[in-house]
Amino acid sequence: MLATSHRVHFGPSSPPEFKIAQAATTYDPGPLRLGTTCYWRIDEAGQWDTTTGNEWSFTTARYRGDVNDDGRVDQEGFGLLQACLSGQGVPQSDPACVRANLDDDNDVDQDDLTIFLQCTSGPAASPPLACLF
């Protein structure tokens, strides 16, 4: 089949929603939210039929320390981190505290607090680039 257009599907859910049919081979989705999984698929459309492409996904980077998923490492996140403190070697099993375990060792303790403080930023400032992951 000779493709006459590329049907772009893109979005935060699977299957991704249809966005545009275009001749171009690139697509700019615009700014993406940090820590978001995005799904995309390109269908090749010909004069009489369409071949469905494979679905792909990627997750955008997020800031280490953004425990409440608002794109910032700030006072609100600090409150959640405090509520989730379990102590060194004491597993934190509350699902609401998963993002507070910044060093991935199953507890929320002084080490997590240190990471949070290293990535803290002001209300109009982004955290240091070293905090992206």
N, CA and C atoms as an extended XYZ file, in Angstrom:
399
Properties=species:S:1:pos:R:3:atomname:S:1:resname:S:1:resid:I:1 pbc="F F F"
N         0.842       -1.174        0.000 N   MET     1
C         0.000        0.000        0.000 CA  MET     1
C         0.891        1.243        0.000 C   MET     1
N         0.521        2.212       -0.777 N   LEU     2
C         1.199        3.491       -0.799 CA  LEU     2
C         0.445        4.444        0.113 C   LEU     2
N         1.096        4.871        1.179 N   ALA     3
C         0.440        5.752        2.145 CA  ALA     3
C         0.299        7.155        1.562 C   ALA     3
N        -0.898        7.713        1.713 N   THR     4
C        -1.138        9.092        1.286 CA  THR     4
C        -1.194       10.028        2.483 C   THR     4
N        -1.387        9.465        3.676 N   SER     5
C        -1.341       10.276        4.895 CA  SER     5
C        -1.021        9.384        6.094 C   SER     5
N        -0.606       10.046        7.142 N   HIS     6
C        -0.285        9.372        8.392 CA  HIS     6
C        -1.312        9.838        9.417 C   HIS     6
N        -2.027        8.893       10.003 N   ARG     7
C        -3.058        9.219       10.998 CA  ARG     7
C        -2.426        9.104       12.385 C   ARG     7
N        -2.264       10.231       13.046 N   VAL     8
C        -1.567       10.304       14.324 CA  VAL     8
C        -2.572       10.135       15.462 C   VAL     8
N        -2.283        9.193       16.349 N   HIS     9
C        -3.054        8.972       17.572 CA  HIS     9
C        -2.094        9.233       18.725 C   HIS     9
N        -2.511       10.039       19.699 N   PHE    10
C        -1.621       10.400       20.790 CA  PHE    10
C        -2.444       10.790       22.008 C   PHE    10
N        -2.005       10.389       23.207 N   GLY    11
C        -2.690       10.817       24.418 CA  GLY    11
C        -2.285       10.029       25.642 C   GLY    11
N        -2.897       10.358       26.791 N   PRO    12
C        -2.531        9.735       28.062 CA  PRO    12
C        -3.253        8.421       28.349 C   PRO    12
N        -4.012        7.905       27.386 N   SER    13
C        -4.717        6.649       27.631 CA  SER    13
C        -4.535        5.716       26.440 C   SER    13
N        -4.756        4.446       26.688 N   SER    14
C        -4.644        3.424       25.656 CA  SER    14
C        -6.025        2.867       25.357 C   SER    14
N        -6.438        2.857       24.103 N   PRO    15
C        -5.715        3.345       22.933 CA  PRO    15
C        -5.713        4.864       22.886 C   PRO    15
N        -4.667        5.437       22.264 N   PRO    16
C        -4.587        6.893       22.207 CA  PRO    16
C        -5.617        7.463       21.239 C   PRO    16
N        -6.058        8.691       21.524 N   GLU    17
C        -7.083        9.310       20.688 CA  GLU    17
C        -6.498        9.818       19.381 C   GLU    17
N        -7.331        9.827       18.340 N   PHE    18
C        -6.934       10.347       17.036 CA  PHE    18
C        -6.716       11.849       17.142 C   PHE    18
N        -5.604       12.334       16.581 N   LYS    19
C        -5.289       13.761       16.625 CA  LYS    19
C        -5.384       14.425       15.257 C   LYS    19
N        -4.719       13.832       14.245 N   ILE    20
C        -4.647       14.501       12.946 CA  ILE    20
C        -4.224       13.509       11.867 C   ILE    20
N        -4.715       13.728       10.653 N   ALA    21
C        -4.213       13.024        9.475 CA  ALA    21
C        -3.328       14.024        8.737 C   ALA    21
N        -2.110       13.633        8.458 N   GLN    22
C        -1.167       14.580        7.858 CA  GLN    22
C        -0.201       13.873        6.922 C   GLN    22
N         0.397       14.649        6.016 N   ALA    23
C         1.419       14.121        5.119 CA  ALA    23
C         2.788       14.147        5.794 C   ALA    23
N         2.967       15.055        6.743 N   ALA    24
C         4.262       15.201        7.427 CA  ALA    24
C         4.614       13.938        8.209 C   ALA    24
N         5.904       13.741        8.397 N   THR    25
C         6.366       12.556        9.126 CA  THR    25
C         6.784       12.882       10.557 C   THR    25
N         6.493       14.097       11.033 N   THR    26
C         6.744       14.463       12.421 CA  THR    26
C         5.473       15.039       13.015 C   THR    26
N         5.377       14.956       14.331 N   TYR    27
C         4.211       15.477       15.039 CA  TYR    27
C         4.681       16.102       16.350 C   TYR    27
N         4.222       17.305       16.633 N   ASP    28
C         4.574       17.992       17.872 CA  ASP    28
C         3.348       18.012       18.781 C   ASP    28
N         3.363       17.255       19.877 N   PRO    29
C         2.198       17.231       20.767 CA  PRO    29
C         2.098       18.457       21.662 C   PRO    29
N         3.102       19.336       21.632 N   GLY    30
C         3.116       20.476       22.534 CA  GLY    30
C         3.720       20.080       23.866 C   GLY    30
N         3.650       20.979       24.849 N   PRO    31
C         4.244       20.685       26.161 CA  PRO    31
C         3.590       19.457       26.805 C   PRO    31
N         4.403       18.636       27.427 N   LEU    32
C         3.921       17.436       28.108 CA  LEU    32
C         4.119       17.597       29.598 C   LEU    32
N         3.195       17.069       30.348 N   ARG    33
C         3.274       17.137       31.806 CA  ARG    33
C         4.334       16.170       32.320 C   ARG    33
N         5.060       16.580       33.341 N   LEU    34
C         6.074       15.723       33.950 CA  LEU    34
C         5.439       14.476       34.565 C   LEU    34
N         6.149       13.365       34.473 N   GLY    35
C         5.705       12.131       35.116 CA  GLY    35
C         4.456       11.523       34.514 C   GLY    35
N         4.235       11.742       33.232 N   THR    36
C         3.029       11.257       32.571 CA  THR    36
C         3.372       10.181       31.546 C   THR    36
N         2.597        9.118       31.503 N   THR    37
C         2.746        8.116       30.457 CA  THR    37
C         1.901        8.543       29.267 C   THR    37
N         2.528        8.576       28.097 N   CYS    38
C         1.858        8.954       26.853 CA  CYS    38
C         1.866        7.766       25.905 C   CYS    38
N         0.774        7.588       25.185 N   TYR    39
C         0.645        6.510       24.219 CA  TYR    39
C         0.548        7.126       22.834 C   TYR    39
N         1.123        6.454       21.831 N   TRP    40
C         1.018        6.953       20.471 CA  TRP    40
C         0.997        5.810       19.468 C   TRP    40
N         0.391        6.105       18.333 N   ARG    41
C         0.278        5.129       17.237 CA  ARG    41
C         0.138        5.920       15.946 C   ARG    41
N         0.771        5.434       14.901 N   ILE    42
C         0.645        6.048       13.584 CA  ILE    42
C         0.036        5.004       12.651 C   ILE    42
N        -1.104        5.340       12.060 N   ASP    43
C        -1.739        4.483       11.061 CA  ASP    43
C        -1.405        5.037        9.682 C   ASP    43
N        -1.088        4.152        8.748 N   GLU    44
C        -0.780        4.561        7.381 CA  GLU    44
C        -2.055        4.456        6.549 C   GLU    44
N        -2.498        5.584        6.037 N   ALA    45
C        -3.741        5.622        5.255 CA  ALA    45
C        -3.405        5.730        3.776 C   ALA    45
N        -4.006        4.852        2.997 N   GLY    46
C        -3.849        4.890        1.546 CA  GLY    46
C        -5.149        5.336        0.905 C   GLY    46
N        -5.202        5.212       -0.392 N   GLN    47
C        -6.399        5.652       -1.120 CA  GLN    47
C        -7.621        4.810       -0.756 C   GLN    47
N        -7.428        3.484       -0.537 N   TRP    48
C        -8.575        2.614       -0.285 CA  TRP    48
C        -8.592        1.949        1.082 C   TRP    48
N        -7.475        1.948        1.779 N   ASP    49
C        -7.471        1.270        3.074 CA  ASP    49
C        -6.466        1.916        4.030 C   ASP    49
N        -6.520        1.470        5.269 N   THR    50
C        -5.624        1.984        6.311 CA  THR    50
C        -4.976        0.809        7.025 C   THR    50
N        -3.672        0.906        7.232 N   THR    51
C        -2.939       -0.098        7.993 CA  THR    51
C        -2.688        0.455        9.393 C   THR    51
N        -3.185       -0.259       10.388 N   THR    52
C        -3.030        0.174       11.776 CA  THR    52
C        -1.614       -0.092       12.249 C   THR    52
N        -0.998        0.916       12.817 N   GLY    53
C         0.367        0.784       13.333 CA  GLY    53
C         0.389        0.180       14.724 C   GLY    53
N         1.584       -0.062       15.226 N   ASN    54
C         1.767       -0.563       16.584 CA  ASN    54
C         1.585        0.567       17.574 C   ASN    54
N         1.081        0.247       18.744 N   GLU    55
C         0.963        1.240       19.811 CA  GLU    55
C         2.251        1.237       20.626 C   GLU    55
N         2.719        2.436       20.959 N   TRP    56
C         3.933        2.619       21.740 CA  TRP    56
C         3.611        3.518       22.923 C   TRP    56
N         4.487        3.526       23.908 N   SER    57
C         4.298        4.429       25.037 CA  SER    57
C         5.651        4.884       25.559 C   SER    57
N         5.631        5.988       26.262 N   PHE    58
C         6.801        6.489       26.965 CA  PHE    58
C         6.307        7.261       28.174 C   PHE    58
N         7.175        7.431       29.139 N   THR    59
C         6.837        8.207       30.325 CA  THR    59
C         7.804        9.373       30.408 C   THR    59
N         7.254       10.565       30.577 N   THR    60
C         8.091       11.751       30.688 CA  THR    60
C         8.816       11.750       32.031 C   THR    60
N         9.907       12.466       32.077 N   ALA    61
C        10.686       12.569       33.310 CA  ALA    61
C         9.858       13.266       34.382 C   ALA    61
N        10.233       13.049       35.619 N   ARG    62
C         9.615       13.766       36.728 CA  ARG    62
C        10.723       14.136       37.699 C   ARG    62
N        10.398       15.017       38.627 N   TYR    63
C        11.383       15.442       39.615 CA  TYR    63
C        11.383       14.495       40.804 C   TYR    63
N        12.571       14.041       41.167 N   ARG    64
C        12.703       13.272       42.405 CA  ARG    64
C        12.316       14.220       43.529 C   ARG    64
N        11.444       13.806       44.381 N   GLY    65
C        10.975       14.657       45.468 CA  GLY    65
C         9.584       15.221       45.216 C   GLY    65
N         9.080       15.083       43.979 N   ASP    66
C         7.718       15.554       43.682 CA  ASP    66
C         6.744       14.489       44.172 C   ASP    66
N         6.564       14.421       45.479 N   VAL    67
C         5.806       13.329       46.089 CA  VAL    67
C         4.300       13.442       45.880 C   VAL    67
N         3.802       14.628       45.518 N   ASN    68
C         2.362       14.743       45.267 CA  ASN    68
C         2.046       14.973       43.795 C   ASN    68
N         3.026       14.758       42.914 N   ASP    69
C         2.829       14.748       41.465 CA  ASP    69
C         2.234       16.047       40.928 C   ASP    69
N         2.739       17.184       41.439 N   ASP    70
C         2.255       18.471       40.930 CA  ASP    70
C         3.312       19.212       40.120 C   ASP    70
N         4.439       18.533       39.816 N   GLY    71
C         5.495       19.143       39.025 CA  GLY    71
C         6.437       20.030       39.820 C   GLY    71
N         6.282       20.035       41.146 N   ARG    72
C         7.122       20.877       41.999 CA  ARG    72
C         7.593       20.070       43.217 C   ARG    72
N         8.687       20.502       43.769 N   VAL    73
C         9.184       19.939       45.031 CA  VAL    73
C         9.045       21.080       46.026 C   VAL    73
N         7.939       21.067       46.762 N   ASP    74
C         7.568       22.252       47.534 CA  ASP    74
C         6.941       21.886       48.879 C   ASP    74
N         6.380       22.886       49.527 N   GLN    75
C         5.825       22.717       50.867 CA  GLN    75
C         4.692       21.687       50.909 C   GLN    75
N         3.838       21.671       49.888 N   GLU    76
C         2.749       20.670       49.872 CA  GLU    76
C         3.316       19.261       49.860 C   GLU    76
N         4.334       19.043       49.024 N   GLY    77
C         4.975       17.736       48.979 CA  GLY    77
C         5.668       17.395       50.289 C   GLY    77
N         6.232       18.412       50.930 N   PHE    78
C         6.895       18.202       52.217 CA  PHE    78
C         5.896       17.706       53.257 C   PHE    78
N         4.688       18.263       53.239 N   GLY    79
C         3.652       17.803       54.172 CA  GLY    79
C         3.328       16.336       53.968 C   GLY    79
N         3.232       15.911       52.719 N   LEU    80
C         2.959       14.501       52.432 CA  LEU    80
C         4.131       13.630       52.873 C   LEU    80
N         5.344       14.097       52.584 N   LEU    81
C         6.525       13.339       53.005 CA  LEU    81
C         6.520       13.156       54.517 C   LEU    81
N         6.220       14.210       55.262 N   GLN    82
C         6.174       14.111       56.726 CA  GLN    82
C         5.130       13.094       57.181 C   GLN    82
N         3.971       13.116       56.549 N   ALA    83
C         2.901       12.188       56.933 CA  ALA    83
C         3.283       10.739       56.641 C   ALA    83
N         4.214       10.547       55.721 N   CYS    84
C         4.603        9.195       55.318 CA  CYS    84
C         5.836        8.664       56.039 C   CYS    84
N         6.487        9.499       56.845 N   LEU    85
C         7.698        9.043       57.532 CA  LEU    85
C         7.414        7.788       58.353 C   LEU    85
N         8.219        6.767       58.110 N   SER    86
C         8.041        5.511       58.845 CA  SER    86
C         9.244        5.199       59.720 C   SER    86
N        10.397        5.749       59.383 N   GLY    87
C        11.614        5.482       60.133 CA  GLY    87
C        12.516        4.522       59.394 C   GLY    87
N        13.794        4.587       59.696 N   GLN    88
C        14.774        3.746       59.023 CA  GLN    88
C        14.490        2.269       59.268 C   GLN    88
N        14.402        1.517       58.191 N   GLY    89
C        14.183        0.079       58.265 CA  GLY    89
C        12.750       -0.330       58.541 C   GLY    89
N        11.832        0.638       58.679 N   VAL    90
C        10.425        0.329       58.924 CA  VAL    90
C         9.672        0.492       57.596 C   VAL    90
N         9.243       -0.600       56.987 N   PRO    91
C         8.593       -0.511       55.680 CA  PRO    91
C         7.363        0.399       55.709 C   PRO    91
N         7.212        1.179       54.649 N   GLN    92
C         6.037        2.037       54.488 CA  GLN    92
C         5.139        1.357       53.465 C   GLN    92
N         3.985        0.867       53.896 N   SER    93
C         3.110        0.090       53.019 CA  SER    93
C         1.878        0.857       52.546 C   SER    93
N         1.701        2.097       52.986 N   ASP    94
C         0.551        2.895       52.562 CA  ASP    94
C         0.704        3.265       51.091 C   ASP    94
N        -0.244        2.873       50.227 N   PRO    95
C        -0.152        3.196       48.796 CA  PRO    95
C        -0.015        4.696       48.533 C   PRO    95
N        -0.551        5.540       49.404 N   ALA    96
C        -0.449        6.989       49.218 CA  ALA    96
C         0.976        7.481       49.437 C   ALA    96
N         1.842        6.625       49.969 N   CYS    97
C         3.209        7.034       50.297 CA  CYS    97
C         4.252        6.480       49.328 C   CYS    97
N         3.829        5.839       48.276 N   VAL    98
C         4.777        5.250       47.330 CA  VAL    98
C         5.758        6.295       46.809 C   VAL    98
N         5.266        7.477       46.444 N   ARG    99
C         6.120        8.520       45.873 CA  ARG    99
C         7.039        9.159       46.921 C   ARG    99
N         6.782        8.947       48.208 N   ALA   100
C         7.631        9.510       49.257 CA  ALA   100
C         8.876        8.666       49.505 C   ALA   100
N         8.902        7.447       49.015 N   ASN   101
C        10.064        6.564       49.161 CA  ASN   101
C        11.065        6.927       48.061 C   ASN   101
N        11.796        7.995       48.255 N   LEU   102
C        12.641        8.572       47.219 CA  LEU   102
C        13.898        7.774       46.917 C   LEU   102
N        14.348        6.951       47.853 N   ASP   103
C        15.556        6.159       47.613 CA  ASP   103
C        15.242        4.683       47.353 C   ASP   103
N        13.978        4.367       47.158 N   ASP   104
C        13.533        3.016       46.760 CA  ASP   104
C        14.002        1.903       47.693 C   ASP   104
N        13.990        2.164       49.021 N   ASP   105
C        14.414        1.115       49.953 CA  ASP   105
C        13.276        0.634       50.862 C   ASP   105
N        12.047        0.943       50.501 N   ASN   106
C        10.821        0.483       51.179 CA  ASN   106
C        10.467        1.221       52.459 C   ASN   106
N        11.342        2.097       52.961 N   ASP   107
C        10.954        2.900       54.107 CA  ASP   107
C        10.988        4.384       53.708 C   ASP   107
N        10.396        5.227       54.507 N   VAL   108
C        10.467        6.672       54.302 CA  VAL   108
C        11.135        7.227       55.549 C   VAL   108
N        12.386        7.693       55.378 N   ASP   109
C        13.194        8.069       56.530 CA  ASP   109
C        14.051        9.296       56.235 C   ASP   109
N        15.063        9.508       57.062 N   GLN   110
C        15.963       10.654       56.933 CA  GLN   110
C        16.607       10.729       55.544 C   GLN   110
N        16.943        9.586       54.962 N   ASP   111
C        17.557        9.579       53.630 CA  ASP   111
C        16.602       10.170       52.590 C   ASP   111
N        15.327        9.841       52.703 N   ASP   112
C        14.336       10.393       51.771 CA  ASP   112
C        14.172       11.895       51.992 C   ASP   112
N        14.192       12.314       53.244 N   LEU   113
C        14.102       13.734       53.568 CA  LEU   113
C        15.292       14.498       52.981 C   LEU   113
N        16.479       13.933       53.049 N   THR   114
C        17.669       14.569       52.486 CA  THR   114
C        17.524       14.758       50.976 C   THR   114
N        17.059       13.729       50.283 N   ILE   115
C        16.835       13.830       48.836 CA  ILE   115
C        15.810       14.917       48.544 C   ILE   115
N        14.730       14.932       49.304 N   PHE   116
C        13.688       15.940       49.103 CA  PHE   116
C        14.278       17.342       49.236 C   PHE   116
N        15.026       17.581       50.290 N   LEU   117
C        15.580       18.914       50.535 CA  LEU   117
C        16.565       19.336       49.441 C   LEU   117
N        17.316       18.385       48.892 N   GLN   118
C        18.247       18.704       47.804 CA  GLN   118
C        17.512       19.128       46.540 C   GLN   118
N        16.273       18.700       46.391 N   CYS   119
C        15.499       18.993       45.180 CA  CYS   119
C        14.448       20.076       45.380 C   CYS   119
N        14.352       20.617       46.577 N   THR   120
C        13.358       21.638       46.865 CA  THR   120
C        13.629       22.889       46.039 C   THR   120
N        12.542       23.506       45.573 N   SER   121
C        12.657       24.741       44.806 CA  SER   121
C        11.624       25.735       45.303 C   SER   121
N        11.776       26.974       44.893 N   GLY   122
C        10.807       27.997       45.273 CA  GLY   122
C         9.545       27.888       44.443 C   GLY   122
N         8.528       28.702       44.774 N   PRO   123
C         7.240       28.615       44.091 CA  PRO   123
C         7.306       28.919       42.599 C   PRO   123
N         8.249       29.761       42.165 N   ALA   124
C         8.334       30.116       40.748 CA  ALA   124
C         9.566       29.507       40.087 C   ALA   124
N        10.227       28.587       40.757 N   ALA   125
C        11.470       28.010       40.231 CA  ALA   125
C        11.332       26.501       40.091 C   ALA   125
N        11.992       25.969       39.086 N   SER   126
C        12.034       24.523       38.901 CA  SER   126
C        13.144       23.932       39.762 C   SER   126
N        12.989       22.685       40.175 N   PRO   127
C        14.059       22.016       40.912 CA  PRO   127
C        15.303       21.900       40.033 C   PRO   127
N        16.457       21.635       40.627 N   PRO   128
C        17.683       21.459       39.836 CA  PRO   128
C        17.520       20.330       38.819 C   PRO   128
N        18.169       20.484       37.667 N   LEU   129
C        18.098       19.448       36.624 CA  LEU   129
C        18.577       18.099       37.114 C   LEU   129
N        19.466       18.087       38.081 N   ALA   130
C        19.965       16.821       38.625 CA  ALA   130
C        18.844       16.018       39.286 C   ALA   130
N        17.723       16.675       39.599 N   CYS   131
C        16.602       15.988       40.250 CA  CYS   131
C        15.629       15.359       39.253 C   CYS   131
N        15.835       15.587       37.952 N   LEU   132
C        14.991       14.934       36.951 CA  LEU   132
C        15.382       13.469       36.828 C   LEU   132
N        14.381       12.621       36.726 N   PHE   133
C        14.650       11.203       36.439 CA  PHE   133
C        13.471       10.610       35.729 C   PHE   133
